[in-house]
Amino acid sequence: MSLVVQKFGGTSLADAARIKAVADRVTILRGGRTVGTVDAADASMQSLATLMVGREIEVSRPLEEARRLTDVVMLEVEGLTVSGDRGETAVRDVSFSIREGEIVGVAGVAGNGQRELAEAVSGIRAIGAGAIRVGGRDLHGGDPREAIMAGVSHVPEDRLGMGLAPSLSVTSNVAIKTYRGRSLSRGPLLALRRMRDAALGIIRRYDVKTPGPETQVRNLSGGNLQKLLLGREFEDHPLVLVVAQPTRGLDVGAIETVHAYLREAAASGVAILLLSEDLDEIRALGDRILVMYEGEVAGELRAGAASIEEIGLLMAGGRSA
């Protein structure tokens, strides 16, 4: 059997193993052209990724020792309880904090409260009980504008359905959160040239491949959608970034780029709450890992020392040794 691979969305060795399990040979396409055919038994994750992207890339970085972090707490969540879409308790008495420049990953099987937690911190979902503080400022919850003004940026897992307006242009999507500001408006009138300049700046800085700033975002690829979304949120100079499933559905080149942007944001002092179902991604990017089970924090691990087995045990409701 010969398998044609055009996009390869994973970052773990399990993805390469799946290809080897079903194929004898692998043909890689890039830009509509065949760039190589290799025997599956001889192919590695790194060699496949290099053929697809056209350059050497870092598929996953080695686990590192814990980084030196300041004692400045940017995000405090205390005793948080949040209801789900049907009125059930989705998040129950969750407490944690994230320091300046720290990346805290949240792992868990889908449906265990991760989405509701992200939406509560971002102001999208009302708080039933508990407190959320950003830079020492209390948030009342249920008010996205309040969260934005406090310095919270949000990259949701649904890029087109929630993060961006697909029928609007790149320019309009860049300005959709900040059009009220003096830099993009004059009284009741929008400063259209400034909006376009802001969009062009993000296109250049984040290497968004698009015909132009007036292109509807529905016409962008998944990787370029994510770069545009991250660029817009980073331009707000947030104190806290909530990012969910940042590389889902992306090819390995886009994954590498998104990971680099998140590391750069952390290095600049942004506190990052990272929600991902990719355990390799959380272990590679995070400083600490919170594991959620049935709406509660089942355990907290240091990313550099956490094994897949230990995380998986907590995700299933077990206890860490």
C-alpha positions in Angstrom: 0.0 0.0 0.0 1.2 3.5 -0.9 0.0 6.5 1.3 0.1 10.0 -0.1 0.7 12.6 2.7 -0.1 16.3 2.0 -0.5 17.5 5.6 0.7 15.9 8.7 -1.0 17.4 11.7 0.5 15.7 14.7 3.7 16.1 16.6 4.0 12.8 18.4 5.7 9.6 17.5 2.3 7.9 17.5 1.4 9.7 14.3 4.5 8.3 12.5 3.6 4.9 13.9 0.1 5.1 12.4 1.6 5.8 9.0 4.0 2.9 9.3 1.2 0.6 10.4 -0.9 1.1 7.2 1.6 1.9 4.4 4.6 0.4 2.7 5.6 3.6 0.9 4.8 7.3 1.6 4.6 10.0 -1.0 4.8 13.6 0.1 3.2 16.5 -1.7 4.2 20.2 -1.3 2.7 23.0 -3.2 0.9 20.6 -5.5 4.1 18.8 -6.5 5.6 15.4 -5.5 8.7 16.1 -3.4 9.6 12.5 -2.5 8.6 8.9 -2.0 10.1 6.9 0.9 9.7 3.5 2.4 7.5 3.8 5.5 9.7 1.5 7.5 12.7 3.8 6.9 10.9 7.1 7.5 11.0 9.0 10.7 8.9 11.8 12.0 11.8 14.2 11.4 12.4 13.0 7.8 8.7 13.2 6.9 8.4 16.7 8.4 11.5 17.9 6.5 10.1 16.7 3.2 6.7 18.3 3.8 8.0 21.7 4.9 11.1 21.9 2.8 13.5 22.7 5.6 14.8 21.2 8.8 12.3 21.8 11.7 12.1 21.1 15.3 9.4 18.5 15.7 9.5 18.4 19.4 12.1 19.9 21.8 13.7 17.9 24.5 12.3 18.4 28.0 14.1 21.2 29.8 14.7 22.0 33.4 12.3 24.4 34.9 12.8 28.0 33.8 13.6 30.8 36.2 10.4 32.7 36.8 9.6 35.9 38.7 7.3 35.8 41.7 4.9 38.2 40.0 1.5 36.5 39.8 -0.5 37.6 36.7 -3.5 35.3 36.9 -5.2 34.0 40.1 -8.1 31.6 40.0 -9.6 30.9 43.4 -12.4 28.5 44.2 -13.8 28.9 40.7 -17.1 27.2 40.0 -18.7 27.5 36.5 -21.9 26.1 35.0 -21.9 24.3 31.6 -24.2 25.0 28.6 -27.0 22.8 30.1 -26.8 24.2 33.7 -24.6 21.4 35.1 -21.5 22.2 37.1 -18.7 22.1 34.6 -15.9 23.5 36.7 -15.9 22.8 40.5 -13.8 24.7 43.1 -10.7 25.1 40.9 -7.8 27.1 42.2 -4.4 27.9 40.6 -2.2 30.8 39.7 0.2 31.7 36.8 3.2 33.8 37.2 4.6 36.3 34.7 6.2 34.5 31.8 4.9 31.1 32.9 3.1 28.6 30.7 0.6 26.4 32.6 -0.9 23.6 30.5 -4.3 22.1 31.2 -4.7 18.5 30.2 -7.8 16.4 30.2 -10.2 14.3 28.2 -12.5 16.6 26.2 -15.6 17.5 28.2 -14.0 17.7 31.6 -14.4 21.4 32.1 -11.4 22.8 30.1 -13.5 24.8 27.7 -15.7 26.3 30.4 -12.6 27.2 32.4 -11.1 29.0 29.4 -14.3 30.9 28.7 -14.7 31.9 32.4 -11.1 33.4 32.5 -11.8 35.1 29.2 -15.0 36.7 30.4 -17.2 34.8 27.9 -18.9 32.6 30.6 -20.4 33.8 33.9 -18.8 32.8 37.2 -21.0 30.8 39.6 -18.6 31.1 42.6 -15.0 32.0 43.3 -12.7 34.7 42.0 -10.6 35.5 39.0 -7.8 38.2 39.3 -5.6 39.5 36.5 -2.7 41.6 37.6 -4.4 41.9 41.0 -7.6 43.2 39.4 -10.8 41.3 40.2 -13.0 40.3 37.3 -16.7 39.9 37.7 -17.0 37.3 35.0 -19.4 37.1 32.1 -18.1 40.3 30.4 -15.6 39.8 27.6 -14.9 43.6 27.4 -14.0 43.7 31.1 -11.5 40.8 30.6 -10.0 42.5 27.5 -9.6 45.8 29.4 -7.9 43.9 32.3 -5.3 42.5 29.8 -6.7 39.1 28.9 -6.4 37.8 25.3 -8.1 34.7 24.1 -7.3 32.3 21.3 -10.3 29.9 21.2 -10.1 26.4 19.7 -12.8 27.3 17.1 -10.8 29.7 15.0 -13.5 30.6 12.4 -16.6 30.0 14.5 -15.5 32.0 17.6 -12.0 33.6 17.1 -12.6 35.2 13.7 -15.5 36.4 11.6 -15.1 34.4 8.4 -17.1 36.7 6.0 -15.1 39.8 7.1 -11.7 40.9 5.7 -8.4 40.5 7.4 -8.5 44.2 8.2 -11.9 44.0 9.9 -10.8 41.0 11.9 -7.7 42.7 13.1 -9.7 45.7 14.3 -12.7 43.8 15.6 -11.5 44.2 19.3 -9.8 47.6 19.2 -11.9 49.7 16.8 -13.2 51.8 19.7 -9.7 52.9 20.5 -8.4 56.3 19.5 -5.8 54.8 17.2 -8.5 53.3 14.9 -11.3 55.8 15.2 -12.1 59.5 15.1 -15.2 60.0 17.2 -18.0 57.9 15.6 -15.9 57.3 12.4 -13.5 54.5 11.7 -9.9 55.4 10.6 -9.9 52.9 7.7 -6.4 53.7 6.6 -5.1 53.1 10.1 -7.0 49.8 10.3 -5.5 48.7 7.0 -2.0 49.7 8.2 -2.5 47.7 11.4 -3.6 44.7 9.4 -0.5 45.0 7.1 1.7 45.2 10.1 0.4 41.9 11.5 0.6 40.2 8.0 4.3 41.2 7.8 5.2 40.5 11.4 3.5 37.1 11.6 4.1 36.0 8.1 0.4 35.6 7.3 0.0 34.3 3.7 -2.9 36.2 2.2 -3.5 38.0 -1.2 -4.1 41.2 0.8 -5.7 42.8 3.8 -9.1 42.9 2.2 -9.2 39.1 1.7 -12.0 37.4 3.5 -10.5 35.3 6.3 -12.5 32.2 5.2 -10.1 31.9 2.3 -7.0 31.5 4.5 -5.5 28.2 5.4 -5.7 26.9 9.0 -2.1 27.8 9.7 -2.5 31.4 8.4 -5.8 31.7 10.3 -4.0 30.8 13.5 -1.1 33.2 12.8 -3.6 36.0 12.2 -5.5 35.2 15.4 -2.3 35.0 17.5 -1.0 38.2 15.9 -4.1 40.1 16.7 -4.1 38.9 20.3 -0.4 39.6 20.8 -0.8 43.1 19.5 -2.9 44.0 22.5 0.1 43.4 24.7 -1.8 41.1 27.1 -0.9 40.2 30.6 -2.6 36.9 30.3 -3.1 34.8 27.2 -5.7 32.0 27.2 -5.1 29.7 24.2 -7.0 26.5 23.4 -5.9 23.7 21.0 -3.4 26.1 19.3 -2.2 23.6 16.7 -5.2 21.4 16.1 -5.4 20.6 12.3 -2.2 22.4 11.4 0.7 21.0 9.4 4.1 20.5 11.1 5.5 23.8 9.7 2.6 25.8 11.1 2.9 23.9 14.4 6.5 24.9 14.8 5.7 28.5 14.1 2.8 28.6 16.6 5.0 27.0 19.3 7.7 29.6 18.6 5.2 32.5 19.0 3.9 31.1 22.3 7.5 30.7 23.7 8.3 34.3 22.6 5.2 35.6 24.3 6.1 33.8 27.5 9.7 35.2 27.3 8.2 38.7 27.1 6.4 38.1 30.4 2.9 37.0 29.2 1.3 34.5 31.5 -0.2 31.7 29.3 -3.0 29.3 30.1 -2.6 26.6 27.5 -5.4 24.0 26.9 -4.5 21.1 24.7 -5.4 17.5 24.1 -1.9 16.9 22.7 0.1 15.7 25.7 3.4 16.0 23.9 2.6 19.7 23.1 1.8 20.4 26.8 4.9 18.7 28.0 7.0 20.5 25.4 5.6 24.0 26.1 4.5 24.0 29.7 6.3 24.8 32.9 3.5 23.1 34.9 0.6 20.9 34.0 -2.8 20.9 35.6 -4.9 17.8 34.9 -8.7 18.1 35.0 -11.1 15.3 35.6 -14.9 15.8 36.0 -14.5 19.6 36.4 -11.8 19.4 39.1 -8.1 19.7 39.2 -7.0 16.0 39.7 -3.4 16.8 40.0 -0.5 19.2 39.3 2.8 18.1 37.7 6.0 19.8 36.7 6.1 19.5 32.9 9.8 18.5 32.7 9.2 15.5 35.0 5.7 14.4 34.0 5.4 11.2 32.0 2.6 10.5 29.5 1.5 7.5 31.7 1.3 9.7 34.8 -0.8 12.4 33.0 -3.0 9.7 31.5 -3.6 8.1 34.9 -4.8 11.5 36.3 -6.9 12.1 33.2 -8.7 8.9 33.9 -9.5 9.8 37.5 -6.6 7.9 39.1 -4.1 9.3 41.5 -0.5 10.2 40.9 2.2 8.4 42.8 
